[in-house]
Amino acid sequence: MSHPHNFESWPFADAVNTASYTTRQVLDGLNPIVEVYHDHDGDWQFLCGTTTDAANLKLVCMGCMLDRDPSLAKLADLPRGWSAIRNDPQSDWARDAYEDSDDEA
């Protein structure tokens, strides 16, 4: 089932309803998104940088993440296997490639 979003245009190559990972803290408005990972397998993670506890992990559509933080549109071209980190919502995103943990022995 579809639900509405408030952005004017969709900048990502992935579909608006693509599932992505975030945290309870982001969804509850307790912490902003300061870490974004475009995983090697194509998954997206929009994280607050305060928890790695699986109990806080949530699955949500990418459109809802863009509604929550329109600055994510700047990362629409983030390649697979890259991350973008910032100190706070007013800071610029710093991009960097990262190793795929699935490739480690």
Biopython code that builds the backbone (N, CA, C, O; Angstrom):
import numpy as np
from Bio.PDB.StructureBuilder import StructureBuilder

atoms = [
    (1, "MET", "N", (0.836, -1.182, 0.000)),
    (1, "MET", "CA", (0.000, 0.000, 0.000)),
    (1, "MET", "C", (0.886, 1.253, 0.000)),
    (1, "MET", "O", (1.902, 1.296, 0.693)),
    (2, "SER", "N", (0.513, 2.229, -0.748)),
    (2, "SER", "CA", (1.262, 3.460, -0.881)),
    (2, "SER", "C", (0.818, 4.484, 0.161)),
    (2, "SER", "O", (-0.299, 4.415, 0.674)),
    (3, "HIS", "N", (1.689, 5.418, 0.464)),
    (3, "HIS", "CA", (1.341, 6.520, 1.350)),
    (3, "HIS", "C", (1.964, 7.801, 0.791)),
    (3, "HIS", "O", (2.931, 7.728, 0.033)),
    (4, "PRO", "N", (1.436, 8.956, 1.143)),
    (4, "PRO", "CA", (1.888, 10.211, 0.545)),
    (4, "PRO", "C", (3.226, 10.703, 1.123)),
    (4, "PRO", "O", (3.610, 10.364, 2.243)),
    (5, "HIS", "N", (3.911, 11.511, 0.316)),
    (5, "HIS", "CA", (5.134, 12.180, 0.737)),
    (5, "HIS", "C", (5.012, 13.648, 0.369)),
    (5, "HIS", "O", (4.156, 14.027, -0.430)),
    (6, "ASN", "N", (5.881, 14.482, 0.959)),
    (6, "ASN", "CA", (5.762, 15.929, 0.785)),
    (6, "ASN", "C", (6.834, 16.571, -0.086)),
    (6, "ASN", "O", (6.768, 17.779, -0.312)),
    (7, "PHE", "N", (7.819, 15.825, -0.586)),
    (7, "PHE", "CA", (8.861, 16.417, -1.408)),
    (7, "PHE", "C", (8.323, 16.692, -2.813)),
    (7, "PHE", "O", (7.344, 16.087, -3.251)),
    (8, "GLU", "N", (8.992, 17.628, -3.513)),
    (8, "GLU", "CA", (8.523, 18.026, -4.838)),
    (8, "GLU", "C", (9.020, 17.114, -5.951)),
    (8, "GLU", "O", (8.292, 16.859, -6.910)),
    (9, "SER", "N", (10.244, 16.622, -5.838)),
    (9, "SER", "CA", (10.774, 15.720, -6.858)),
    (9, "SER", "C", (11.630, 14.653, -6.177)),
    (9, "SER", "O", (12.159, 14.862, -5.085)),
    (10, "TRP", "N", (11.752, 13.518, -6.840)),
    (10, "TRP", "CA", (12.481, 12.385, -6.293)),
    (10, "TRP", "C", (13.860, 12.306, -6.947)),
    (10, "TRP", "O", (13.944, 12.043, -8.146)),
    (11, "PRO", "N", (14.949, 12.525, -6.193)),
    (11, "PRO", "CA", (16.285, 12.588, -6.796)),
    (11, "PRO", "C", (17.023, 11.250, -6.909)),
    (11, "PRO", "O", (17.998, 11.157, -7.654)),
    (12, "PHE", "N", (16.589, 10.227, -6.200)),
    (12, "PHE", "CA", (17.303, 8.953, -6.151)),
    (12, "PHE", "C", (16.959, 8.061, -7.344)),
    (12, "PHE", "O", (15.868, 8.154, -7.907)),
    (13, "ALA", "N", (17.902, 7.196, -7.721)),
    (13, "ALA", "CA", (17.651, 6.209, -8.768)),
    (13, "ALA", "C", (16.747, 5.093, -8.242)),
    (13, "ALA", "O", (15.978, 4.503, -9.001)),
    (14, "ASP", "N", (16.840, 4.807, -6.945)),
    (14, "ASP", "CA", (15.977, 3.790, -6.323)),
    (14, "ASP", "C", (14.546, 4.317, -6.239)),
    (14, "ASP", "O", (14.322, 5.526, -6.182)),
    (15, "ALA", "N", (13.591, 3.407, -6.231)),
    (15, "ALA", "CA", (12.177, 3.789, -6.130)),
    (15, "ALA", "C", (11.894, 4.461, -4.789)),
    (15, "ALA", "O", (12.547, 4.171, -3.787)),
    (16, "VAL", "N", (10.928, 5.349, -4.785)),
    (16, "VAL", "CA", (10.573, 6.101, -3.580)),
    (16, "VAL", "C", (10.179, 5.179, -2.422)),
    (16, "VAL", "O", (10.403, 5.518, -1.260)),
    (17, "ASN", "N", (9.600, 4.031, -2.728)),
    (17, "ASN", "CA", (9.151, 3.113, -1.683)),
    (17, "ASN", "C", (10.199, 2.050, -1.331)),
    (17, "ASN", "O", (9.886, 1.067, -0.659)),
    (18, "THR", "N", (11.444, 2.248, -1.787)),
    (18, "THR", "CA", (12.523, 1.322, -1.451)),
    (18, "THR", "C", (12.731, 1.307, 0.063)),
    (18, "THR", "O", (12.823, 2.360, 0.694)),
    (19, "ALA", "N", (12.802, 0.122, 0.633)),
    (19, "ALA", "CA", (13.019, -0.003, 2.075)),
    (19, "ALA", "C", (14.440, 0.441, 2.420)),
    (19, "ALA", "O", (15.390, 0.130, 1.703)),
    (20, "SER", "N", (14.569, 1.164, 3.516)),
    (20, "SER", "CA", (15.870, 1.606, 4.009)),
    (20, "SER", "C", (15.890, 1.423, 5.520)),
    (20, "SER", "O", (14.854, 1.237, 6.158)),
    (21, "TYR", "N", (17.090, 1.482, 6.071)),
    (21, "TYR", "CA", (17.252, 1.293, 7.508)),
    (21, "TYR", "C", (17.475, 2.629, 8.194)),
    (21, "TYR", "O", (18.146, 3.516, 7.666)),
    (22, "THR", "N", (16.903, 2.753, 9.372)),
    (22, "THR", "CA", (17.143, 3.916, 10.214)),
    (22, "THR", "C", (17.033, 3.448, 11.667)),
    (22, "THR", "O", (16.998, 2.247, 11.935)),
    (23, "THR", "N", (16.979, 4.384, 12.587)),
    (23, "THR", "CA", (16.880, 4.031, 13.999)),
    (23, "THR", "C", (15.614, 4.614, 14.621)),
    (23, "THR", "O", (15.016, 5.557, 14.102)),
    (24, "ARG", "N", (15.241, 4.041, 15.711)),
    (24, "ARG", "CA", (14.104, 4.556, 16.478)),
    (24, "ARG", "C", (14.362, 6.008, 16.864)),
    (24, "ARG", "O", (13.442, 6.826, 16.857)),
    (25, "GLN", "N", (15.612, 6.331, 17.201)),
    (25, "GLN", "CA", (15.960, 7.687, 17.620)),
    (25, "GLN", "C", (15.706, 8.710, 16.512)),
    (25, "GLN", "O", (15.268, 9.828, 16.786)),
    (26, "VAL", "N", (15.978, 8.334, 15.269)),
    (26, "VAL", "CA", (15.709, 9.222, 14.138)),
    (26, "VAL", "C", (14.201, 9.372, 13.956)),
    (26, "VAL", "O", (13.700, 10.487, 13.812)),
    (27, "LEU", "N", (13.481, 8.260, 13.963)),
    (27, "LEU", "CA", (12.029, 8.319, 13.737)),
    (27, "LEU", "C", (11.296, 9.058, 14.845)),
    (27, "LEU", "O", (10.287, 9.716, 14.593)),
    (28, "ASP", "N", (11.797, 8.953, 16.066)),
    (28, "ASP", "CA", (11.166, 9.648, 17.198)),
    (28, "ASP", "C", (11.592, 11.104, 17.298)),
    (28, "ASP", "O", (11.118, 11.826, 18.176)),
    (29, "GLY", "N", (12.482, 11.547, 16.408)),
    (29, "GLY", "CA", (12.933, 12.936, 16.420)),
    (29, "GLY", "C", (13.929, 13.244, 17.519)),
    (29, "GLY", "O", (14.186, 14.413, 17.807)),
    (30, "LEU", "N", (14.498, 12.214, 18.141)),
    (30, "LEU", "CA", (15.458, 12.418, 19.226)),
    (30, "LEU", "C", (16.838, 12.797, 18.704)),
    (30, "LEU", "O", (17.567, 13.549, 19.351)),
    (31, "ASN", "N", (17.199, 12.269, 17.519)),
    (31, "ASN", "CA", (18.506, 12.531, 16.929)),
    (31, "ASN", "C", (18.358, 12.739, 15.424)),
    (31, "ASN", "O", (17.516, 12.103, 14.790)),
    (32, "PRO", "N", (19.177, 13.630, 14.846)),
    (32, "PRO", "CA", (19.140, 13.840, 13.394)),
    (32, "PRO", "C", (19.932, 12.760, 12.657)),
    (32, "PRO", "O", (20.701, 12.015, 13.264)),
    (33, "ILE", "N", (19.737, 12.689, 11.368)),
    (33, "ILE", "CA", (20.517, 11.795, 10.519)),
    (33, "ILE", "C", (21.882, 12.446, 10.300)),
    (33, "ILE", "O", (21.972, 13.545, 9.753)),
    (34, "VAL", "N", (22.945, 11.759, 10.731)),
    (34, "VAL", "CA", (24.303, 12.274, 10.548)),
    (34, "VAL", "C", (25.214, 11.272, 9.833)),
    (34, "VAL", "O", (26.358, 11.593, 9.512)),
    (35, "GLU", "N", (24.709, 10.063, 9.586)),
    (35, "GLU", "CA", (25.469, 9.044, 8.863)),
    (35, "GLU", "C", (24.562, 8.399, 7.822)),
    (35, "GLU", "O", (23.448, 7.977, 8.130)),
    (36, "VAL", "N", (25.047, 8.327, 6.594)),
    (36, "VAL", "CA", (24.316, 7.655, 5.521)),
    (36, "VAL", "C", (25.263, 6.658, 4.878)),
    (36, "VAL", "O", (26.404, 6.986, 4.551)),
    (37, "TYR", "N", (24.781, 5.444, 4.702)),
    (37, "TYR", "CA", (25.561, 4.401, 4.050)),
    (37, "TYR", "C", (24.767, 3.872, 2.865)),
    (37, "TYR", "O", (23.605, 3.492, 3.004)),
    (38, "HIS", "N", (25.404, 3.850, 1.699)),
    (38, "HIS", "CA", (24.823, 3.186, 0.530)),
    (38, "HIS", "C", (25.606, 1.891, 0.411)),
    (38, "HIS", "O", (26.686, 1.856, -0.180)),
    (39, "ASP", "N", (25.062, 0.843, 0.969)),
    (39, "ASP", "CA", (25.768, -0.426, 1.104)),
    (39, "ASP", "C", (26.165, -1.005, -0.250)),
    (39, "ASP", "O", (25.593, -0.670, -1.287)),
    (40, "HIS", "N", (27.150, -1.873, -0.206)),
    (40, "HIS", "CA", (27.643, -2.523, -1.419)),
    (40, "HIS", "C", (26.539, -3.309, -2.134)),
    (40, "HIS", "O", (26.577, -3.466, -3.355)),
    (41, "ASP", "N", (25.557, -3.803, -1.372)),
    (41, "ASP", "CA", (24.453, -4.563, -1.971)),
    (41, "ASP", "C", (23.304, -3.664, -2.431)),
    (41, "ASP", "O", (22.299, -4.157, -2.942)),
    (42, "GLY", "N", (23.449, -2.342, -2.250)),
    (42, "GLY", "CA", (22.430, -1.399, -2.700)),
    (42, "GLY", "C", (21.516, -0.881, -1.613)),
    (42, "GLY", "O", (20.776, 0.076, -1.842)),
    (43, "ASP", "N", (21.544, -1.490, -0.422)),
    (43, "ASP", "CA", (20.719, -0.997, 0.682)),
    (43, "ASP", "C", (21.181, 0.389, 1.117)),
    (43, "ASP", "O", (22.343, 0.758, 0.946)),
    (44, "TRP", "N", (20.246, 1.145, 1.682)),
    (44, "TRP", "CA", (20.538, 2.470, 2.231)),
    (44, "TRP", "C", (20.307, 2.431, 3.732)),
    (44, "TRP", "O", (19.370, 1.796, 4.215)),
    (45, "GLN", "N", (21.189, 3.130, 4.473)),
    (45, "GLN", "CA", (21.043, 3.294, 5.913)),
    (45, "GLN", "C", (21.113, 4.786, 6.231)),
    (45, "GLN", "O", (22.027, 5.479, 5.784)),
    (46, "PHE", "N", (20.152, 5.272, 6.999)),
    (46, "PHE", "CA", (20.089, 6.674, 7.416)),
    (46, "PHE", "C", (20.121, 6.680, 8.942)),
    (46, "PHE", "O", (19.101, 6.453, 9.594)),
    (47, "LEU", "N", (21.300, 6.941, 9.505)),
    (47, "LEU", "CA", (21.524, 6.692, 10.926)),
    (47, "LEU", "C", (21.871, 7.955, 11.705)),
    (47, "LEU", "O", (22.276, 8.971, 11.140)),
    (48, "CYS", "N", (21.700, 7.858, 13.018)),
    (48, "CYS", "CA", (21.950, 8.988, 13.909)),
    (48, "CYS", "C", (23.340, 8.972, 14.526)),
    (48, "CYS", "O", (23.770, 9.974, 15.097)),
    (49, "GLY", "N", (24.050, 7.853, 14.422)),
    (49, "GLY", "CA", (25.392, 7.766, 14.971)),
    (49, "GLY", "C", (25.449, 7.562, 16.472)),
    (49, "GLY", "O", (26.522, 7.666, 17.066)),
    (50, "THR", "N", (24.312, 7.272, 17.100)),
    (50, "THR", "CA", (24.294, 7.112, 18.552)),
    (50, "THR", "C", (24.069, 5.679, 19.008)),
    (50, "THR", "O", (24.234, 5.379, 20.191)),
    (51, "THR", "N", (23.695, 4.788, 18.095)),
    (51, "THR", "CA", (23.398, 3.424, 18.506)),
    (51, "THR", "C", (23.715, 2.436, 17.385)),
    (51, "THR", "O", (23.557, 2.737, 16.202)),
    (52, "THR", "N", (24.160, 1.270, 17.784)),
    (52, "THR", "CA", (24.300, 0.152, 16.854)),
    (52, "THR", "C", (23.486, -1.033, 17.359)),
    (52, "THR", "O", (23.636, -2.152, 16.868)),
    (53, "ASP", "N", (22.638, -0.788, 18.326)),
    (53, "ASP", "CA", (21.799, -1.826, 18.923)),
    (53, "ASP", "C", (20.701, -2.227, 17.935)),
    (53, "ASP", "O", (19.926, -1.385, 17.481)),
    (54, "ALA", "N", (20.643, -3.502, 17.611)),
    (54, "ALA", "CA", (19.644, -4.004, 16.662)),
    (54, "ALA", "C", (18.221, -3.719, 17.128)),
    (54, "ALA", "O", (17.315, -3.622, 16.300)),
    (55, "ALA", "N", (18.009, -3.585, 18.420)),
    (55, "ALA", "CA", (16.677, -3.291, 18.947)),
    (55, "ALA", "C", (16.186, -1.915, 18.509)),
    (55, "ALA", "O", (14.981, -1.665, 18.507)),
    (56, "ASN", "N", (17.099, -1.019, 18.139)),
    (56, "ASN", "CA", (16.734, 0.328, 17.697)),
    (56, "ASN", "C", (16.571, 0.448, 16.194)),
    (56, "ASN", "O", (16.152, 1.494, 15.700)),
    (57, "LEU", "N", (16.895, -0.607, 15.460)),
    (57, "LEU", "CA", (16.829, -0.595, 14.009)),
    (57, "LEU", "C", (15.384, -0.611, 13.518)),
    (57, "LEU", "O", (14.556, -1.363, 14.033)),
    (58, "LYS", "N", (15.085, 0.222, 12.520)),
    (58, "LYS", "CA", (13.751, 0.296, 11.924)),
    (58, "LYS", "C", (13.871, 0.262, 10.409)),
    (58, "LYS", "O", (14.856, 0.736, 9.843)),
    (59, "LEU", "N", (12.870, -0.298, 9.765)),
    (59, "LEU", "CA", (12.786, -0.359, 8.313)),
    (59, "LEU", "C", (11.727, 0.633, 7.862)),
    (59, "LEU", "O", (10.596, 0.595, 8.346)),
    (60, "VAL", "N", (12.078, 1.517, 6.945)),
    (60, "VAL", "CA", (11.168, 2.574, 6.512)),
    (60, "VAL", "C", (11.462, 2.903, 5.050)),
    (60, "VAL", "O", (12.581, 2.697, 4.579)),
    (61, "CYS", "N", (10.472, 3.409, 4.339)),
    (61, "CYS", "CA", (10.689, 3.732, 2.928)),
    (61, "CYS", "C", (11.590, 4.963, 2.786)),
    (61, "CYS", "O", (11.592, 5.853, 3.637)),
    (62, "MET", "N", (12.347, 4.990, 1.699)),
    (62, "MET", "CA", (13.272, 6.092, 1.468)),
    (62, "MET", "C", (12.535, 7.425, 1.331)),
    (62, "MET", "O", (13.064, 8.467, 1.717)),
    (63, "GLY", "N", (11.330, 7.397, 0.790)),
    (63, "GLY", "CA", (10.560, 8.627, 0.665)),
    (63, "GLY", "C", (10.292, 9.276, 2.011)),
    (63, "GLY", "O", (10.326, 10.501, 2.131)),
    (64, "CYS", "N", (10.029, 8.469, 3.017)),
    (64, "CYS", "CA", (9.809, 9.000, 4.368)),
    (64, "CYS", "C", (11.084, 9.619, 4.929)),
    (64, "CYS", "O", (11.026, 10.590, 5.684)),
    (65, "MET", "N", (12.233, 9.060, 4.561)),
    (65, "MET", "CA", (13.507, 9.622, 5.026)),
    (65, "MET", "C", (13.762, 10.980, 4.379)),
    (65, "MET", "O", (14.230, 11.904, 5.045)),
    (66, "LEU", "N", (13.454, 11.112, 3.069)),
    (66, "LEU", "CA", (13.620, 12.394, 2.399)),
    (66, "LEU", "C", (12.646, 13.427, 2.952)),
    (66, "LEU", "O", (12.996, 14.600, 3.082)),
    (67, "ASP", "N", (11.435, 13.006, 3.277)),
    (67, "ASP", "CA", (10.485, 13.918, 3.934)),
    (67, "ASP", "C", (11.055, 14.425, 5.255)),
    (67, "ASP", "O", (10.942, 15.608, 5.575)),
    (68, "ARG", "N", (11.660, 13.534, 6.008)),
    (68, "ARG", "CA", (12.204, 13.875, 7.331)),
    (68, "ARG", "C", (13.393, 14.819, 7.213)),
    (68, "ARG", "O", (13.547, 15.736, 8.020)),
    (69, "ASP", "N", (14.247, 14.591, 6.190)),
    (69, "ASP", "CA", (15.463, 15.389, 6.037)),
    (69, "ASP", "C", (15.716, 15.651, 4.551)),
    (69, "ASP", "O", (16.352, 14.837, 3.881)),
    (70, "PRO", "N", (15.227, 16.775, 4.033)),
    (70, "PRO", "CA", (15.400, 17.098, 2.616)),
    (70, "PRO", "C", (16.856, 17.207, 2.172)),
    (70, "PRO", "O", (17.134, 17.104, 0.977)),
    (71, "SER", "N", (17.795, 17.412, 3.101)),
    (71, "SER", "CA", (19.207, 17.506, 2.717)),
    (71, "SER", "C", (19.739, 16.177, 2.190)),
    (71, "SER", "O", (20.808, 16.144, 1.580)),
    (72, "LEU", "N", (19.014, 15.083, 2.413)),
    (72, "LEU", "CA", (19.429, 13.779, 1.892)),
    (72, "LEU", "C", (19.443, 13.767, 0.366)),
    (72, "LEU", "O", (20.118, 12.931, -0.235)),
    (73, "ALA", "N", (18.721, 14.664, -0.258)),
    (73, "ALA", "CA", (18.710, 14.747, -1.727)),
    (73, "ALA", "C", (20.113, 14.994, -2.264)),
    (73, "ALA", "O", (20.422, 14.588, -3.384)),
    (74, "LYS", "N", (20.965, 15.651, -1.489)),
    (74, "LYS", "CA", (22.346, 15.903, -1.899)),
    (74, "LYS", "C", (23.140, 14.608, -2.032)),
    (74, "LYS", "O", (24.211, 14.601, -2.638)),
    (75, "LEU", "N", (22.625, 13.512, -1.472)),
    (75, "LEU", "CA", (23.335, 12.239, -1.485)),
    (75, "LEU", "C", (22.753, 11.249, -2.494)),
    (75, "LEU", "O", (23.117, 10.073, -2.488)),
    (76, "ALA", "N", (21.866, 11.711, -3.346)),
    (76, "ALA", "CA", (21.210, 10.817, -4.305)),
    (76, "ALA", "C", (22.204, 10.129, -5.230)),
    (76, "ALA", "O", (21.926, 9.040, -5.731)),
    (77, "ASP", "N", (23.353, 10.745, -5.464)),
    (77, "ASP", "CA", (24.364, 10.156, -6.337)),
    (77, "ASP", "C", (25.455, 9.412, -5.564)),
    (77, "ASP", "O", (26.483, 9.057, -6.140)),
    (78, "LEU", "N", (25.245, 9.173, -4.273)),
    (78, "LEU", "CA", (26.230, 8.454, -3.460)),
    (78, "LEU", "C", (26.385, 7.037, -4.010)),
    (78, "LEU", "O", (25.416, 6.279, -4.028)),
    (79, "PRO", "N", (27.585, 6.666, -4.456)),
    (79, "PRO", "CA", (27.765, 5.340, -5.050)),
    (79, "PRO", "C", (27.608, 4.220, -4.017)),
    (79, "PRO", "O", (27.741, 4.446, -2.814)),
    (80, "ARG", "N", (27.328, 3.026, -4.504)),
    (80, "ARG", "CA", (27.327, 1.860, -3.620)),
    (80, "ARG", "C", (28.715, 1.719, -3.003)),
    (80, "ARG", "O", (29.730, 1.945, -3.661)),
    (81, "GLY", "N", (28.739, 1.340, -1.726)),
    (81, "GLY", "CA", (30.014, 1.180, -1.035)),
    (81, "GLY", "C", (30.590, 2.485, -0.501)),
    (81, "GLY", "O", (31.762, 2.545, -0.129)),
    (82, "TRP", "N", (29.771, 3.520, -0.463)),
    (82, "TRP", "CA", (30.203, 4.821, 0.047)),
    (82, "TRP", "C", (29.333, 5.234, 1.221)),
    (82, "TRP", "O", (28.184, 4.813, 1.351)),
    (83, "SER", "N", (29.914, 6.068, 2.071)),
    (83, "SER", "CA", (29.188, 6.646, 3.192)),
    (83, "SER", "C", (29.285, 8.159, 3.116)),
    (83, "SER", "O", (30.143, 8.706, 2.424)),
    (84, "ALA", "N", (28.404, 8.819, 3.829)),
    (84, "ALA", "CA", (28.449, 10.269, 3.981)),
    (84, "ALA", "C", (28.193, 10.563, 5.456)),
    (84, "ALA", "O", (27.223, 10.078, 6.038)),
    (85, "ILE", "N", (29.070, 11.357, 6.046)),
    (85, "ILE", "CA", (29.006, 11.653, 7.473)),
    (85, "ILE", "C", (29.027, 13.169, 7.649)),
    (85, "ILE", "O", (29.673, 13.883, 6.882)),
    (86, "ARG", "N", (28.317, 13.649, 8.665)),
    (86, "ARG", "CA", (28.371, 15.064, 9.026)),
    (86, "ARG", "C", (28.282, 15.177, 10.542)),
    (86, "ARG", "O", (27.834, 14.245, 11.209)),
    (87, "ASN", "N", (28.700, 16.300, 11.080)),
    (87, "ASN", "CA", (28.667, 16.496, 12.528)),
    (87, "ASN", "C", (27.267, 16.802, 13.040)),
    (87, "ASN", "O", (26.891, 16.383, 14.135)),
    (88, "ASP", "N", (26.501, 17.530, 12.244)),
    (88, "ASP", "CA", (25.158, 17.950, 12.631)),
    (88, "ASP", "C", (24.411, 18.343, 11.352)),
    (88, "ASP", "O", (25.023, 18.423, 10.287)),
    (89, "PRO", "N", (23.115, 18.587, 11.440)),
    (89, "PRO", "CA", (22.338, 18.908, 10.233)),
    (89, "PRO", "C", (22.782, 20.175, 9.501)),
    (89, "PRO", "O", (22.461, 20.339, 8.324)),
    (90, "GLN", "N", (23.508, 21.068, 10.161)),
    (90, "GLN", "CA", (23.972, 22.292, 9.516)),
    (90, "GLN", "C", (25.305, 22.086, 8.788)),
    (90, "GLN", "O", (25.706, 22.940, 7.998)),
    (91, "SER", "N", (25.985, 20.988, 9.034)),
    (91, "SER", "CA", (27.292, 20.706, 8.439)),
    (91, "SER", "C", (27.142, 20.085, 7.054)),
    (91, "SER", "O", (26.110, 19.504, 6.719)),
    (92, "ASP", "N", (28.208, 20.224, 6.254)),
    (92, "ASP", "CA", (28.257, 19.576, 4.943)),
    (92, "ASP", "C", (28.524, 18.088, 5.119)),
    (92, "ASP", "O", (29.122, 17.666, 6.109)),
    (93, "TRP", "N", (28.075, 17.300, 4.152)),
    (93, "TRP", "CA", (28.336, 15.869, 4.145)),
    (93, "TRP", "C", (29.765, 15.629, 3.672)),
    (93, "TRP", "O", (30.203, 16.237, 2.695)),
    (94, "ALA", "N", (30.497, 14.748, 4.354)),
    (94, "ALA", "CA", (31.818, 14.288, 3.924)),
    (94, "ALA", "C", (31.652, 12.864, 3.408)),
    (94, "ALA", "O", (31.194, 11.986, 4.140)),
    (95, "ARG", "N", (32.021, 12.633, 2.159)),
    (95, "ARG", "CA", (31.833, 11.328, 1.516)),
    (95, "ARG", "C", (33.132, 10.521, 1.535)),
    (95, "ARG", "O", (34.229, 11.074, 1.457)),
    (96, "ASP", "N", (32.981, 9.211, 1.639)),
    (96, "ASP", "CA", (34.149, 8.346, 1.623)),
    (96, "ASP", "C", (33.725, 6.920, 1.287)),
    (96, "ASP", "O", (32.639, 6.483, 1.669)),
    (97, "ALA", "N", (34.581, 6.201, 0.576)),
    (97, "ALA", "CA", (34.334, 4.781, 0.297)),
    (97, "ALA", "C", (34.635, 3.982, 1.555)),
    (97, "ALA", "O", (35.464, 4.394, 2.367)),
    (98, "TYR", "N", (33.979, 2.860, 1.723)),
    (98, "TYR", "CA", (34.258, 1.995, 2.864)),
    (98, "TYR", "C", (34.292, 0.543, 2.413)),
    (98, "TYR", "O", (33.709, 0.180, 1.392)),
    (99, "GLU", "N", (34.981, -0.275, 3.188)),
    (99, "GLU", "CA", (35.125, -1.700, 2.882)),
    (99, "GLU", "C", (33.824, -2.422, 3.146)),
    (99, "GLU", "O", (33.076, -2.059, 4.054)),
    (100, "ASP", "N", (33.554, -3.439, 2.360)),
    (100, "ASP", "CA", (32.379, -4.290, 2.564)),
    (100, "ASP", "C", (32.717, -5.321, 3.634)),
    (100, "ASP", "O", (33.584, -6.167, 3.414)),
    (101, "SER", "N", (32.058, -5.272, 4.778)),
    (101, "SER", "CA", (32.358, -6.182, 5.877)),
    (101, "SER", "C", (32.082, -7.637, 5.492)),
    (101, "SER", "O", (32.634, -8.544, 6.115)),
    (102, "ASP", "N", (31.247, -7.882, 4.487)),
    (102, "ASP", "CA", (30.964, -9.236, 4.023)),
    (102, "ASP", "C", (32.160, -9.849, 3.284)),
    (102, "ASP", "O", (32.242, -11.068, 3.135)),
    (103, "ASP", "N", (33.098, -8.988, 2.817)),
    (103, "ASP", "CA", (34.267, -9.475, 2.092)),
    (103, "ASP", "C", (35.417, -9.854, 3.017)),
    (103, "ASP", "O", (36.391, -10.468, 2.583)),
    (104, "GLU", "N", (35.303, -9.484, 4.303)),
    (104, "GLU", "CA", (36.387, -9.766, 5.238)),
    (104, "GLU", "C", (36.366, -11.222, 5.652)),
    (104, "GLU", "O", (35.304, -11.820, 5.826)),
    (105, "ALA", "N", (37.550, -11.784, 5.808)),
    (105, "ALA", "CA", (37.656, -13.209, 6.201)),
    (105, "ALA", "C", (37.674, -13.366, 7.695)),
    (105, "ALA", "O", (37.758, -14.487, 8.197)),
]
sb = StructureBuilder()
sb.init_structure("model")
sb.init_model(0)
sb.init_chain("A")
sb.init_seg("    ")
for serial, (resi, resn, name, xyz) in enumerate(atoms, 1):
    if name == "N":
        sb.init_residue(resn, " ", resi, " ")
    sb.init_atom(name, np.array(xyz, "f"), 0.0, 1.0, " ", f" {name:<3s}", serial, name[0])
structure = sb.get_structure()
